[in-house]
Amino acid sequence: MTYNSLFSVLTDESLVEETLAHAIATAEVHDAHLDVLCLGVDRSQAGYYYAGASAIVLQETIARAQEEAEAIEAKVRNVLGTTALRWGCEGGVAQLADLGRHVGLRARFSDLMIMPQPYGAGRGAELEFATEAALFDGRTPILVAPAGGEPVARPKRIMVGWNESSEALNAVRAALPLLRAADLVHVAIIDPPTHGPNRSDPGGLLSQYLARHGVTVEVDVLSKTLPRVSDVLLRHAGDMDADTVVMGAYGHSRFREAIFGGATRYMLEQSKVPVFMAH
């Protein structure tokens, strides 16, 4: 298994260079083809404007979105044109409510999607829509590039956030090309259950599975000494000097995480290293 087809969606001109740096580094290591979708997003809600203004406002917002898409596409072509990669670039306009359909359709035919950090200062709502569309509609793993972080094309120390969920196992399977190439993989388990089939050997079956794939593994059993699971994972990633985190995405419903927060949301917002996720 390898990553032969990479995909990225860009909706903000200011994030082009930062995101493409990670995408280019990954494509070079895996000798992959990189496709980029440059979208101008129409965020208008025409039904809320006063009578007679909807058509005018809609035309203006679509024209503005088209200009944004053209600017993003021009910048992407300028950056990728200096590389020796096999790449493709496509521009277009989508309404915010329909963004997921466009992203999910293309993501499902990719091996890995590289996306900018969807949460944080200056991050538009469309980034969250695109990220969730890749995970839920495209069923595609994503590599989230942290704001201001350096590309890690071939991570050497990887932390796996393990909670025995199907989402975490899907992420591990999807990340096998990265895990096999790493020098060391730490399987981090927070407060393993005291009752259950794996209580005497937490992470044992996963370690066995990874070892059979040639992965060098260590199991780290951690206590939840901080309020959030994500806080414990982030602290441990810093302690072990991890350069990539692998974990399952949205173990709870998206609605619950949007309202109350969750490990997925906090990791994507606060991580200083790339986060590899799958649902």
N, C-alpha and C positions, 0 to 999 in steps of 0.2 A: 504493500500500500504506500502510495505517495500522493503528493498534492500536484496534480498536473494542470488543474484549472483553478485559477484564483479570480476572485471577484470583489469589487469595491464599489460603494455608492457614495458619491460626494454631492452635498447640497449646500456647501458653504465654501466660497473661494478662499477664505482665510485658513481653511483646514486642508487644502490640497497638498501642499508640500509636506506637511507633517505626516499625513496619512500615507501618501505615496512613498515616503521614505521607508516605512515599514513594509508596504506592499512590494516594493522593488527588491528590498533585501530578501524577503521570503521567496519571491519568484526566482531570484538569481540562485539561491541555495538549492531549490527543488527543480530548477530548469523548467519552470511552469509558464503557462500562458496567462497573462493578466488582462482581464476585461474591466473597464471602468464605466459606470453609468453616471453621467453628470446631469443632475436634476435641478431645475428651477421649481420651487414649490409655491403653488398658489394657495395661500392661507386664508383666502376670503371666505366669508359665509354670507353669500348674497342674500339669503332669505331674511337677514336681520337689518338690511338697509331700508330706508324709507322708499315709498312707492315711486317708481320712475327712475331711481338711481341705480338699481341693480345691474342693468346691462352696461352702463357706463363704468361703474366701479369694477365689474367683472372683467371688462376689456382692459382696463388699466392694470389690474393685478396680474392678468395673464401675460400682458406685454412686459411687465416688470420681471415676472418669473422667467420669461423667455430670454431676457437680457442677462439674468443671473446664470442661466444654463449655458449660454454662449460664452460668458466670461470664464466659468468654471472649465468648460470643455477646452477653451483656448489655452488655459494654464496647464491643464492635464497633458494636452498634446505637446506643449512646449517642454514639460518635464520628461515625459516618456520618450520624446523624440531624441533625447541625448543618450538613451540607454541602448543596449544591444538585445533587449528583451523582445519576445513575441507578445504583442499587446494589441488591444482593440479599445476604442473609445466611442461612446454613443451619448448624445445629448437629448434632452426632452423636458417636458413640463408635466407635472402631476399635481393634482389637488391633494391637500394634506390627508383627507379622509380616504383617498384612493391610493395612497403611497404604498401601502402594504402589498397590494396586488401586483404592482410593477416590480417591486423588489423581490417578493417571494417567487414570482415566475422565473426570474433570471437566476436567483440564488440556488434554486433546486437543481440546476445543472452545473453547479460548481462544487469543487472539493472543499474549499475553504474561503471564507469571506473575511476581508480585512476592513475594519470600520474604525472611525474615530470614537473617542470616549463620548457616550451619548448623554451623560449627565455632568453638571458643573456649570460654572460661569460662562456665559456666552454660547451655550449649546442650545440649539433650537429643538423644539418638540419633534421635528421631523426625524432627528437622529434616533430617538427612542422608537419611533414607529418603524424605521428601517431595520434597526437591530432586532426588534421583536419579530418582524416579518421574516427575516432570514432564519431565525430559530424555530418559529412555529409554522410558518407557511412553506418556507423553503426546506426545512429540516436539514439545515446546513450549519456546521460548526463555524464559529466566528473567532477571530483574533482581534481583540479590542486594543487599539494603540493608545497609550496614556498620553495625556496632554503634556507636551514638553519632554516626553521620554525618548531615549535613544532606541533605534531599531535593534532587535535581538534576532538575527536571522537564524542562528543555530544556538539555542539556549543550552547552557551547560549544567545549570542547577535549577531544577523544576520542582515546584511544590504542587502536589495534588490535594485538593480539598475533598476528603472522602467521608461520606455519611451513609454509604451503602444504598443510596437511592439509584433508580434507573437513570436519572439525569446525569449523575456523577459517573456512572459506568459508561454511558454513551459518550461523555466527554473524554474519558480515558481511552476508549477504543478509537475515537476520532483523532486523538492526539498521539497515537502510537508512533508515527514517523518522527515526531519531536522527542518523545520519551526514549526511543531506541538510540537516538543520536546524542542524548545527554550523558554527562559524566556521572550524575547522581540524581535520583528522583526521590524526594521525600513525600511519603504518604502521610498527611496530617489528619488526625482523627481527634475530634473534640468530644470529651465525655462519652466514650462508647457505652452502649447499653449494658447494664449489668445482667440482663436476661436476654437470651437469644442464642442462636446457633454459633455466633462468633464471639461470645463473651470472653472465652478463655484465650482467644488469639485474634484480637481486633486487627483487621487489615491483612490477615494471613492469606486468605484466598486471593485477594487482589495482588498481593506481593508475589504469590506463586504464579498467577496468570502473567504478570509483567515479566517475571524472571524467565519464563518460558519464551518470551519474545526478546530476550537478550537485554532487558533493562536492569540496571543496577539500582536496587531499591532499599530504602530505609523507612521504617514505620515510626512516626512520632505521635505518641498519645499525649494530648494536651488537655488541660483543665480550662473550663470556661471562667476565667478570672476577670473578664471584661464584659460589659453589658451585652455586646453584640457578637455573634459568631464571626462576622466579618472583621471585627476589631482584633480578635484572637488570630485569625488567619493572616491578616496584614502584618501584625506584629511578628508572627513566626516567620513569614516570608522575609521580613527585614532581618531577623536574627540569623537566618540561614543564608542570607545574601542570595535569595532566589532571583533569577532573571526572567522567569515566566511563572504564571499561576494557571493551573488547569482545574476546572470545577464545573459541576452541573449548573444549569441556568433555570431559574424560576421553578423551584421545587414547590412553591405555593402558587396560587393563581396570580396572574398579572395584575388583576384589580386589587388584590390584597397587598401586593408589593408596592403598587402605585400609591395606595392610601397610607399604609402603615410602615412601608419600607420592608426590606428583606436583605438577605445576604447578597443576592444578585445585584440589586440596586446599589448597595453601599460599596461592594467591591468594584463595580464599574465606575463609580463616582470618585473613589478615594485611592485606588491602586496606582502606584507609581511605576509599575512594571506591566508589560503586556499580559492580558488575561485571555486565556483560551477557554471558550465555553461551548457547550452543546446542550440541547434539551432532550 
